[in-house]
């Protein structure tokens, strides 16, 4: 008996449905090759001017960072409507080009096309920073003019945009919020977030308590505000009251405890998390790394790998930044090894983090290897390498790299010039440092900031130009901070400049009246000069303050362990043997002929 042939749908129907599905999802396509294939089919089907398809093509090209192709699609439509203009405006905003987005908006007005509620919302996403406040106000005026202030989506976007414009912007957002006829949970969340951005925790909490209904975002936003302010007791109380905690809530608490240094509490919460993601693991590993807890950081990092979690750019950069902060080279190397073992393509951002980590940990040769292996360097790459060389006394090499950077067409910024001044400082190049400082604005358009003045004053002080350094500190257009006066006091001690030290201390005490450490420095200056009467007077002043000078601590890395010690510290279990060895070395050094120390660049 012959079996009947199964009925099958016609091929042309399947292909058409497949094509229609592809067209529907076109604006989500991020593969440039697939997108170009789809564009070819669109052109072949003569659909390039279709009001439904053209905006999707523009959006897709913007996601692939192909703005030239996106604009070409737009220009081929003879009579673009508001939806097409909106697609192009949104594309420019997505590609961080707000000026072109506003130019498109003005072109749309000239063409007689009326904006809709989406037009203003897209434009507002491109406004971020205090300098944009007037633009946000202008858009607000247009919103009122066109009657979109009652469309809740638009005022919510306005509140968010105002919140990015500093304290004045947040005040304007508050006025807008209070005048809204209707508010949804997004309105409340946006206003709470705005208040938290300017550090107004009390007002944010009042608003939070008044909310008619809260969602997860509401709770997590308030929780984040308390943890960033370091108010962990209140944060924990809020955390306990949460009706439903997600991974963001738990991670926020872990991060908060890590920042205030309570790693035991952070680890306890981390272990109790019902589910962990890459962010949670990264926060805990970075927390250990920042505090120099090598074994804990490496152990948790290995567990993280065993769990099958693959590091992304954010995780790698975060952990490497923590390693750079604490000098934890061992973990930094492990992260680098993980990157090289995987098929992960090392981006410029990751390479910059590696350069910074190796440079700050003192492995300049490894930092150089990563730097030289970079196919595409940006200004951050050069800055990280220059700063690394500068902080380790390789001033001449830092200056050589600076010249090479300029030859390759990179324009120095304020960070670069801090590195160059530090290089001159650590290498004793006083004349060169002065030249660079006074040519900053003329040659590179960089106005000196407090860090630049601090570097120059420290350079002059170390070089023995105490009076010139003191005069510069008093005449600089910015208010000198504690670090500047502190470095100048150190220079006075180095060069026995007692009279200027008195003046410096008087100015320093006004900034830090309870810091006995600075009085101790002046006492040492008097002692070196043999002025024992003033030494006694300073000691009496220190006692009257009643706040003893905090001893400086040093960290010694040995076999993946960090050992902390202070002056005359005997807390270490092997302190007797350590001091016996130091005494032996001291006796041995006294027998050796003194060798003059110069600035070494090798």
C-alpha positions as CSV (number, residue, x, y, z in Angstrom):
1,X,0.0,0.0,0.0
2,X,1.4,3.4,-1.0
3,X,1.6,5.9,1.9
4,X,0.3,9.4,1.1
5,X,2.9,12.2,0.8
6,X,2.7,14.5,3.8
7,X,1.3,17.9,3.2
8,X,3.9,20.6,3.4
9,X,3.5,24.4,3.5
10,X,4.6,26.2,0.4
11,X,8.2,27.3,0.5
12,X,7.4,30.9,-0.5
13,X,5.1,31.2,2.6
14,X,7.9,30.1,4.9
15,X,10.4,32.4,3.4
16,X,8.0,35.3,3.5
17,X,7.2,34.7,7.2
18,X,10.9,34.4,7.9
19,X,11.5,37.7,6.1
20,X,8.7,39.5,7.9
21,X,10.0,38.2,11.3
22,X,13.5,39.5,10.4
23,X,12.0,42.9,9.4
24,X,10.1,43.1,12.7
25,X,13.3,42.5,14.7
26,X,15.5,44.6,12.4
27,X,16.0,47.4,15.0
28,X,17.6,44.8,17.4
29,X,20.2,43.6,15.0
30,X,23.8,44.2,16.2
31,X,25.7,42.1,13.6
32,X,26.8,44.4,10.8
33,X,27.1,41.6,8.2
34,X,23.6,40.3,8.8
35,X,22.3,43.9,8.8
36,X,23.9,44.6,5.4
37,X,22.3,41.4,4.0
38,X,18.9,42.5,5.3
39,X,19.4,45.9,3.8
40,X,20.2,44.3,0.4
41,X,16.9,42.4,0.6
42,X,15.0,45.6,1.6
43,X,16.5,47.4,-1.4
44,X,15.7,44.5,-3.7
45,X,12.1,44.5,-2.4
46,X,12.0,48.3,-2.9
47,X,11.1,48.8,0.8
48,X,13.8,51.3,1.6
49,X,11.3,54.2,1.8
50,X,8.8,52.3,3.9
51,X,7.9,54.4,7.0
52,X,7.9,51.2,9.1
53,X,11.2,49.8,7.9
54,X,13.4,52.9,7.4
55,X,13.4,53.9,11.1
56,X,14.3,50.3,12.0
57,X,17.3,50.4,9.6
58,X,18.5,53.7,11.1
59,X,18.2,52.2,14.7
60,X,20.1,49.0,13.6
61,X,22.9,51.0,12.0
62,X,23.2,53.2,15.1
63,X,23.5,50.1,17.3
64,X,26.4,48.9,15.0
65,X,28.1,52.4,15.3
66,X,27.5,53.0,11.6
67,X,26.1,56.5,11.6
68,X,27.2,57.2,8.0
69,X,24.9,54.3,6.8
70,X,22.1,55.4,9.2
71,X,22.2,59.0,7.7
72,X,22.2,57.5,4.2
73,X,19.0,55.6,4.9
74,X,17.4,58.8,6.2
75,X,18.5,60.9,3.2
76,X,16.9,58.4,0.8
77,X,13.4,59.0,2.1
78,X,12.0,62.0,0.1
79,X,9.4,63.1,2.8
80,X,10.6,62.0,6.2
81,X,8.0,62.1,9.0
82,X,8.4,62.7,12.7
83,X,9.1,59.0,13.4
84,X,12.0,59.0,11.0
85,X,13.4,62.2,12.5
86,X,13.0,60.7,15.9
87,X,14.9,57.6,14.8
88,X,17.9,59.7,13.6
89,X,17.8,61.9,16.8
90,X,17.9,58.8,18.9
91,X,20.7,57.3,16.8
92,X,22.9,60.4,17.4
93,X,22.2,60.3,21.1
94,X,23.1,56.6,21.3
95,X,26.4,57.4,19.6
96,X,27.2,60.2,22.0
97,X,26.7,63.0,19.5
98,X,24.1,65.3,21.1
99,X,25.1,68.3,18.9
100,X,24.1,66.4,15.8
101,X,20.9,65.3,17.5
102,X,19.9,68.9,18.1
103,X,20.9,69.8,14.6
104,X,18.5,67.2,13.3
105,X,15.8,68.6,15.6
106,X,16.3,72.1,14.2
107,X,16.2,70.7,10.6
108,X,12.9,69.0,11.5
109,X,11.5,72.3,12.6
110,X,12.7,74.0,9.5
111,X,11.0,71.3,7.4
112,X,7.7,72.1,9.2
113,X,7.5,68.7,11.0
114,X,5.9,68.9,14.4
115,X,7.7,67.1,17.3
116,X,6.0,64.5,19.4
117,X,6.5,63.4,23.0
118,X,9.3,60.9,21.9
119,X,11.3,63.7,20.3
120,X,11.8,65.6,23.5
121,X,12.5,62.5,25.5
122,X,15.2,61.4,23.1
123,X,16.8,64.9,23.2
124,X,16.8,65.0,27.0
125,X,18.8,61.8,27.2
126,X,21.7,63.6,25.5
127,X,21.8,66.3,28.2
128,X,24.1,65.5,31.1
129,X,26.2,67.9,33.2
130,X,25.8,71.4,34.7
131,X,26.6,73.0,31.3
132,X,23.4,71.5,29.9
133,X,21.0,73.2,32.4
134,X,20.0,76.0,30.0
135,X,19.4,73.5,27.2
136,X,17.1,71.3,29.5
137,X,15.2,74.5,30.4
138,X,14.8,75.3,26.7
139,X,13.4,71.8,26.1
140,X,11.1,72.3,29.1
141,X,9.7,75.4,27.5
142,X,9.1,73.6,24.2
143,X,7.4,70.8,26.1
144,X,5.0,73.3,27.7
145,X,4.5,75.1,24.3
146,X,3.6,71.9,22.5
147,X,1.3,70.7,25.4
148,X,3.3,67.6,26.4
149,X,3.6,68.4,30.1
150,X,0.6,66.2,30.9
151,X,2.2,63.2,29.1
152,X,3.8,61.6,32.2
153,X,6.6,60.1,30.1
154,X,7.9,63.5,29.2
155,X,8.1,65.2,32.6
156,X,9.7,62.0,34.0
157,X,12.4,62.5,31.3
158,X,12.7,66.2,32.3
159,X,13.2,65.3,36.0
160,X,15.9,62.8,35.0
161,X,17.7,65.3,32.8
162,X,17.5,68.1,35.4
163,X,19.0,65.7,38.0
164,X,22.2,65.5,36.0
165,X,22.7,69.3,36.0
166,X,23.8,69.7,39.7
167,X,22.1,71.4,42.6
168,X,20.3,74.1,40.6
169,X,19.0,71.4,38.2
170,X,17.7,69.3,41.1
171,X,15.8,72.3,42.5
172,X,14.2,72.8,39.1
173,X,13.3,69.1,39.0
174,X,11.7,69.5,42.5
175,X,9.5,72.4,41.2
176,X,8.5,70.3,38.2
177,X,7.7,67.2,40.4
178,X,5.6,69.2,42.8
179,X,3.6,70.8,39.9
180,X,2.8,67.5,38.2
181,X,-0.9,66.7,38.0
182,X,-0.2,63.0,37.9
183,X,2.8,61.0,39.1
184,X,3.7,57.4,38.7
185,X,6.3,55.3,40.5
186,X,9.0,56.4,37.9
187,X,8.3,60.0,38.8
188,X,8.9,59.3,42.5
189,X,12.0,57.2,41.8
190,X,13.5,59.8,39.5
191,X,13.0,62.6,42.1
192,X,14.5,60.4,44.9
193,X,17.5,59.6,42.7
194,X,17.9,63.3,41.9
195,X,18.1,64.2,45.6
196,X,20.5,61.5,46.3
197,X,22.8,62.7,43.5
198,X,23.3,66.0,45.3
199,X,23.7,64.2,48.7
200,X,20.3,65.2,50.2
201,X,19.6,62.0,52.0
202,X,17.1,63.4,54.4
203,X,14.8,64.9,51.7
204,X,15.1,61.7,49.7
205,X,14.0,59.6,52.7
206,X,11.1,61.9,53.3
207,X,10.0,61.5,49.7
208,X,10.5,57.7,49.9
209,X,8.3,57.5,53.0
210,X,5.6,59.5,51.3
211,X,5.5,57.3,48.2
212,X,2.0,55.8,47.6
213,X,3.6,52.7,46.2
214,X,7.1,51.4,45.9
215,X,8.8,49.0,43.5
216,X,12.2,47.3,43.7
217,X,13.9,50.3,42.1
218,X,12.5,52.5,44.9
219,X,14.0,50.4,47.6
220,X,17.3,49.8,45.8
221,X,17.7,53.5,45.0
222,X,17.3,54.5,48.7
223,X,19.5,51.6,49.8
224,X,22.2,52.8,47.4
225,X,22.0,56.3,48.7
226,X,22.7,55.2,52.3
227,X,25.5,52.8,51.4
228,X,27.3,55.5,49.3
229,X,27.0,57.9,52.2
230,X,28.6,55.2,54.5
231,X,25.5,55.1,56.7
232,X,25.4,51.3,57.0
233,X,23.4,51.1,60.2
234,X,20.4,52.9,58.5
235,X,21.1,50.9,55.3
236,X,20.9,47.6,57.1
237,X,17.6,48.6,58.8
238,X,16.1,49.5,55.4
239,X,17.5,46.3,53.9
240,X,15.7,44.2,56.6
241,X,12.4,46.0,55.9
242,X,12.5,45.3,52.1
243,X,9.5,43.2,51.1
244,X,11.5,41.5,48.3
245,X,15.3,41.6,47.9
246,X,17.0,40.9,44.6
247,X,20.6,40.4,43.7
248,X,21.0,44.2,43.3
249,X,19.9,44.7,46.9
250,X,22.3,42.2,48.3
251,X,25.2,43.4,46.1
252,X,24.6,47.0,47.2
253,X,24.9,46.0,50.9
254,X,28.0,44.0,50.2
255,X,29.6,46.9,48.4
256,X,28.6,49.3,51.2
257,X,30.3,47.2,53.9
258,X,33.4,46.8,51.7
259,X,33.7,50.6,51.3
260,X,33.5,51.2,55.0
261,X,36.1,48.5,55.6
262,X,33.8,46.0,57.4
263,X,34.8,43.0,55.3
264,X,33.5,40.5,57.8
265,X,30.0,41.8,57.5
266,X,30.4,42.1,53.7
267,X,31.5,38.4,53.5
268,X,28.7,37.2,55.7
269,X,26.1,38.9,53.5
270,X,27.9,37.6,50.4
271,X,27.8,34.0,51.7
272,X,24.1,34.4,52.5
273,X,23.1,35.7,49.1
274,X,20.4,33.4,47.6
275,X,21.9,34.0,44.2
276,X,25.1,35.6,43.0
277,X,26.0,37.1,39.7
278,X,29.3,38.4,38.3
279,X,28.8,41.8,39.9
280,X,28.5,40.3,43.4
281,X,31.7,38.2,43.0
282,X,33.6,41.2,41.6
283,X,32.5,43.5,44.5
284,X,33.7,41.0,47.1
285,X,37.0,40.1,45.3
286,X,37.7,43.8,44.8
287,X,36.9,44.6,48.4
288,X,39.5,42.1,49.6
289,X,42.0,43.3,47.1
290,X,41.6,47.0,48.1
291,X,42.4,46.1,51.7
292,X,45.4,44.0,50.8
293,X,43.9,40.7,52.0
294,X,45.8,38.6,49.5
295,X,44.8,35.1,50.5
296,X,41.1,36.0,50.8
297,X,41.1,37.8,47.4
298,X,42.9,35.1,45.5
299,X,40.9,32.3,47.2
300,X,37.6,34.0,46.3
301,X,38.9,34.7,42.8
302,X,39.7,31.0,42.3
303,X,36.2,30.0,43.6
304,X,34.7,32.5,41.1
305,X,36.5,30.8,38.2
306,X,35.5,27.3,39.5
307,X,31.9,28.5,39.5
308,X,32.3,29.0,35.7
309,X,31.9,32.7,35.7
310,X,33.5,34.5,32.8
311,X,34.9,37.9,33.5
312,X,33.6,40.8,31.5
313,X,35.3,44.2,30.9
314,X,33.7,45.8,34.0
315,X,34.8,42.9,36.3
316,X,38.3,42.9,35.0
317,X,38.8,46.6,35.2
318,X,37.3,46.7,38.7
319,X,39.5,44.0,40.1
320,X,42.6,45.4,38.4
321,X,41.9,48.8,39.8
322,X,41.6,47.4,43.3
323,X,44.9,45.6,42.8
324,X,46.5,48.8,41.7
325,X,45.2,50.6,44.7
326,X,46.6,48.1,47.2
327,X,49.7,47.0,45.2
328,X,48.4,43.4,45.1
329,X,50.5,42.2,42.2
330,X,49.8,38.5,42.7
331,X,46.1,38.8,42.1
332,X,46.7,41.2,39.2
333,X,48.9,38.6,37.5
334,X,46.3,35.9,38.0
335,X,43.7,38.1,36.3
336,X,46.2,38.7,33.4
337,X,46.8,35.0,33.1
338,X,43.1,34.3,33.0
339,X,42.7,36.8,30.2
340,X,45.5,35.3,28.2
341,X,44.3,31.7,28.7
342,X,40.8,32.6,27.5
343,X,39.7,33.6,24.0
344,X,38.9,37.0,25.5
345,X,39.9,39.8,23.1
346,X,41.9,42.3,25.2
347,X,40.3,45.7,24.6
348,X,42.1,49.1,25.1
349,X,40.1,49.6,28.3
350,X,41.4,46.3,29.8
351,X,45.0,46.9,28.6
352,X,44.9,50.4,30.2
353,X,43.8,48.8,33.5
354,X,46.7,46.2,33.2
355,X,49.2,49.0,32.5
356,X,48.0,51.0,35.5
357,X,48.1,47.9,37.8
358,X,51.6,46.8,36.7
359,X,52.9,50.4,36.9
360,X,51.5,51.1,40.4
361,X,52.8,47.7,41.6
362,X,56.3,48.5,40.4
363,X,56.5,46.1,37.5
364,X,57.4,48.7,34.9
365,X,58.7,46.1,32.4
366,X,55.4,44.3,32.4
367,X,53.5,47.6,32.1
368,X,55.7,48.5,29.1
369,X,55.1,45.1,27.5
370,X,51.3,45.6,27.6
371,X,51.7,49.2,26.5
372,X,53.9,48.3,23.5
373,X,51.6,45.4,22.6
374,X,48.6,47.7,22.3
375,X,47.3,47.9,18.8
376,X,45.2,51.0,19.5
377,X,46.3,53.3,22.2
378,X,44.3,56.1,23.6
379,X,45.2,59.1,25.8
380,X,44.6,57.0,29.0
381,X,47.2,54.4,27.8
382,X,49.8,57.1,27.6
383,X,48.8,58.7,30.8
384,X,48.9,55.4,32.8
385,X,52.4,54.7,31.5
386,X,53.7,58.2,32.1
387,X,52.3,58.3,35.6
388,X,53.8,54.8,36.3
389,X,57.3,55.9,35.2
390,X,57.0,59.2,37.2
391,X,56.0,57.6,40.5
392,X,58.9,55.2,40.4
393,X,61.5,57.9,39.7
394,X,61.9,57.3,36.0
395,X,61.4,60.9,35.1
396,X,63.6,61.1,32.0
397,X,61.9,58.0,30.5
398,X,58.5,59.6,31.3
399,X,59.5,62.7,29.5
400,X,60.8,60.7,26.5
401,X,57.4,58.9,26.4
402,X,55.7,62.3,26.6
403,X,57.6,63.5,23.5
404,X,56.8,60.3,21.7
405,X,53.1,60.7,22.6
406,X,53.0,64.2,21.0
407,X,54.8,62.9,17.9
408,X,52.0,60.3,17.4
409,X,49.4,63.1,17.4
410,X,48.0,62.9,21.0
411,X,47.2,66.2,22.7
412,X,48.1,66.2,26.5
413,X,45.3,66.8,29.0
414,X,45.4,67.8,32.6
415,X,46.1,64.3,33.8
416,X,49.1,64.0,31.4
417,X,50.6,67.2,32.7
418,X,50.2,66.1,36.4
419,X,52.2,63.1,35.4
420,X,54.9,65.2,33.7
421,X,55.2,67.5,36.7
422,X,55.4,64.5,39.0
423,X,58.2,63.1,36.7
424,X,60.1,66.4,37.1
425,X,59.5,66.3,40.8
426,X,60.7,62.7,41.4
427,X,63.7,63.3,39.3
428,X,64.7,66.7,40.6
429,X,64.2,68.5,37.2
430,X,63.3,71.8,38.7
431,X,63.9,74.0,35.6
432,X,62.0,71.6,33.3
433,X,59.1,71.4,35.7
434,X,58.8,75.2,35.8
435,X,58.8,75.4,32.0
436,X,56.1,72.8,31.7
437,X,53.9,74.4,34.3
438,X,54.0,77.9,32.8
439,X,53.5,76.5,29.2
440,X,50.4,74.4,30.1
441,X,47.8,76.9,29.1
442,X,49.7,78.5,26.2
443,X,50.8,75.2,24.5
444,X,48.0,72.7,25.5
445,X,45.1,74.9,26.6
446,X,45.1,73.4,30.1
447,X,44.4,75.8,32.9
448,X,46.5,74.7,36.0
449,X,44.4,73.1,38.8
450,X,45.2,72.4,42.4
451,X,47.1,69.2,41.6
452,X,49.4,71.1,39.1
453,X,50.2,73.8,41.7
454,X,50.8,71.1,44.3
455,X,53.3,69.4,42.1
456,X,55.2,72.6,41.3
457,X,55.3,73.8,44.9
458,X,56.5,70.4,46.0
459,X,59.2,70.5,43.2
460,X,60.4,73.9,44.3
461,X,60.4,73.0,47.9
462,X,62.4,69.8,47.4
463,X,64.8,71.7,45.2
464,X,65.5,74.2,48.0
465,X,63.5,77.1,46.6
466,X,61.5,77.4,49.8
467,X,60.7,81.1,49.5
468,X,59.6,80.8,45.9
469,X,57.4,77.8,46.8
470,X,55.8,79.7,49.7
471,X,55.2,82.8,47.6
472,X,53.6,80.7,44.9
473,X,51.3,78.9,47.4
474,X,50.1,82.3,48.8
475,X,49.6,83.9,45.4
476,X,48.0,81.0,43.5
477,X,44.4,81.7,42.3
478,X,43.1,78.6,44.1
479,X,42.9,78.0,47.9
480,X,45.9,75.8,48.9
481,X,44.9,72.6,50.6
482,X,46.4,70.6,53.4
483,X,48.6,68.5,51.1
484,X,50.3,71.6,49.6
485,X,51.1,73.2,53.0
486,X,52.1,69.7,54.3
487,X,54.6,69.2,51.5
488,X,56.0,72.7,52.0
489,X,56.4,72.0,55.7
490,X,58.3,68.8,54.8
491,X,60.5,70.9,52.5
492,X,61.2,73.4,55.4
493,X,62.3,70.4,57.5
494,X,64.6,69.1,54.7
495,X,66.3,72.5,54.2
496,X,66.0,73.8,57.9
497,X,63.9,76.8,56.9
498,X,62.6,77.5,60.4
499,X,61.1,81.0,59.8
500,X,59.0,79.9,56.8
501,X,58.0,76.7,58.6
502,X,56.4,78.9,61.4
503,X,54.3,80.8,58.7
504,X,53.4,77.5,57.0
505,X,52.3,75.9,60.2
506,X,50.0,78.9,61.1
507,X,48.2,78.5,57.8
508,X,48.1,74.7,58.2
509,X,46.6,74.9,61.7
510,X,43.7,77.0,60.3
511,X,42.8,74.1,58.0
512,X,43.5,71.3,60.5
513,X,43.4,72.7,64.0
514,X,43.4,69.2,65.7
515,X,46.2,67.6,63.6
516,X,49.1,67.1,66.1
517,X,51.2,65.4,63.3
518,X,52.0,68.8,61.7
519,X,53.1,70.2,65.1
520,X,55.3,67.2,65.4
521,X,56.9,68.0,62.0
522,X,57.6,71.6,63.2
523,X,59.1,70.2,66.5
524,X,61.5,68.2,64.4
525,X,62.5,71.2,62.4
526,X,63.3,73.2,65.6
527,X,65.2,70.2,66.9
528,X,67.4,70.0,63.8
529,X,68.1,73.8,64.1
530,X,68.9,73.3,67.9
531,X,66.1,75.5,69.1
532,X,65.1,73.4,72.1
533,X,62.9,76.1,73.7
534,X,60.6,76.0,70.8
535,X,60.7,72.2,70.7
536,X,59.4,72.2,74.3
537,X,56.7,74.8,73.4
538,X,55.5,72.7,70.5
539,X,55.4,69.6,72.6
540,X,53.2,71.4,75.1
541,X,50.9,72.5,72.3
542,X,50.6,68.9,71.1
543,X,49.6,67.7,74.6
544,X,46.9,70.5,74.8
545,X,45.4,69.3,71.6
546,X,45.1,65.8,73.1
547,X,45.1,64.0,69.8
548,X,48.3,62.0,69.4
549,X,50.0,61.7,66.0
550,X,48.9,58.5,64.2
551,X,51.9,56.3,63.4
552,X,52.5,55.7,59.8
553,X,52.2,52.0,58.8
554,X,54.2,50.1,56.2
555,X,53.2,47.0,54.3
556,X,55.6,44.3,53.3
557,X,54.5,41.7,50.7
558,X,56.1,38.2,51.2
559,X,54.9,34.9,49.7
560,X,51.4,36.3,48.9
561,X,51.0,37.7,52.4
562,X,51.0,41.3,53.6
563,X,52.8,42.2,56.9
564,X,51.9,45.5,58.4
565,X,54.3,47.3,60.9
566,X,54.8,50.7,62.4
567,X,57.6,52.4,64.2
568,X,58.9,50.2,67.1
569,X,56.0,47.8,66.5
570,X,56.4,44.5,68.3
571,X,53.0,43.0,67.5
572,X,54.5,40.5,64.9
573,X,55.2,37.0,66.3
574,X,58.8,37.2,65.0
575,X,59.5,40.8,66.1
576,X,62.6,39.8,68.2
577,X,64.2,38.1,65.2
578,X,63.3,41.0,62.9
579,X,64.8,43.7,65.2
580,X,67.9,41.5,65.7
581,X,68.3,41.3,61.9
582,X,67.8,45.1,61.5
583,X,70.4,45.9,64.2
584,X,72.9,43.6,62.4
585,X,72.3,45.3,59.1
586,X,72.6,48.8,60.7
587,X,76.0,47.8,62.2
588,X,77.1,46.5,58.8
589,X,76.0,49.6,56.9
590,X,78.0,51.8,59.3
591,X,81.2,50.0,58.3
592,X,80.6,50.7,54.6
593,X,81.8,53.8,52.8
594,X,78.9,56.3,52.1
595,X,78.0,56.4,48.4
596,X,76.4,59.7,47.1
597,X,72.9,59.1,46.0
598,X,71.8,60.7,42.7
599,X,68.7,60.5,40.6
600,X,68.8,57.2,38.8
601,X,66.8,56.6,35.7
602,X,67.6,52.9,35.1
